[in-house]
């Protein structure tokens, strides 16, 4: 069984900012092998090169669902997971 990967993360603070329907929608989640899932997770945790050197997770706080989803899609495209 593959882990679930989502464009918009399902944990806090998103769990309180967005509905379960949005977070668990098939437009937001997909199952994928562990290695790509871990690679995506590492990308969300990596600090930016330029100040203030925030992680993607930190930069996304307070962003809309649509903006976070676009970021997630961009990460997966950057890593070659989707086109």
C-alpha positions as CSV (number, residue, x, y, z in Angstrom):
1,X,0.0,0.0,0.0
2,X,1.4,3.4,-1.0
3,X,1.3,6.4,1.4
4,X,-1.0,9.3,0.7
5,X,0.6,12.4,-0.7
6,X,-1.4,15.7,-0.9
7,X,-0.9,18.9,-2.8
8,X,-2.2,20.8,0.3
9,X,-0.9,19.2,3.6
10,X,-3.6,17.8,5.8
11,X,-2.0,18.5,9.2
12,X,-2.2,21.6,11.4
13,X,-2.9,24.5,10.7
14,X,-4.6,23.4,7.5
15,X,-6.8,20.9,9.4
16,X,-8.5,23.9,11.1
17,X,-8.3,26.3,8.2
18,X,-9.8,24.1,5.5
19,X,-12.7,21.7,5.4
20,X,-12.1,17.9,5.5
21,X,-13.9,17.7,2.2
22,X,-11.2,20.0,0.6
23,X,-8.3,18.2,2.2
24,X,-9.5,14.7,1.4
25,X,-10.7,15.5,-2.1
26,X,-9.3,13.4,-5.0
27,X,-8.2,16.8,-6.4
28,X,-5.8,17.1,-3.4
29,X,-4.6,13.6,-2.6
30,X,-2.9,10.7,-4.5
31,X,-1.2,7.5,-3.4
32,X,2.4,7.2,-4.5
33,X,5.5,5.0,-3.7
34,X,7.4,5.9,-0.5
35,X,10.5,7.3,-2.2
36,X,8.7,10.1,-4.2
37,X,6.6,10.8,-1.1
38,X,9.7,11.2,1.0
39,X,11.3,13.4,-1.6
40,X,8.3,15.7,-1.7
41,X,8.3,15.8,2.1
42,X,12.0,16.8,2.1
43,X,11.2,19.6,-0.4
44,X,8.6,21.0,1.9
45,X,11.1,20.9,4.8
46,X,14.0,22.4,3.0
47,X,15.0,26.0,3.9
48,X,15.1,28.6,1.1
49,X,18.5,29.8,0.1
50,X,17.6,33.5,0.5
51,X,16.5,35.3,3.7
52,X,14.4,34.8,5.7
53,X,15.3,31.1,4.8
54,X,11.8,29.8,5.6
55,X,10.7,26.3,4.6
56,X,7.8,25.9,2.1
57,X,5.6,24.8,5.0
58,X,6.4,28.0,6.9
59,X,5.8,30.2,3.8
60,X,2.4,28.5,3.2
61,X,1.0,29.5,6.6
62,X,-2.0,31.7,6.0
63,X,-2.1,31.1,2.3
64,X,-5.3,30.1,0.6
65,X,-6.1,26.5,-0.3
66,X,-5.6,27.3,-4.0
67,X,-2.2,28.9,-3.5
68,X,-1.0,26.0,-1.4
69,X,-2.2,23.5,-4.0
70,X,-0.4,25.4,-6.8
71,X,2.8,25.2,-4.6
72,X,2.3,21.5,-4.2
73,X,1.8,21.0,-7.9
74,X,4.9,23.1,-8.6
75,X,7.0,20.9,-6.2
76,X,5.8,17.7,-7.9
77,X,6.6,19.2,-11.3
78,X,10.0,20.3,-10.2
79,X,10.8,16.8,-9.0
80,X,9.5,15.3,-12.2
81,X,6.7,13.4,-10.5
82,X,4.0,15.0,-12.6
83,X,4.1,16.9,-15.9
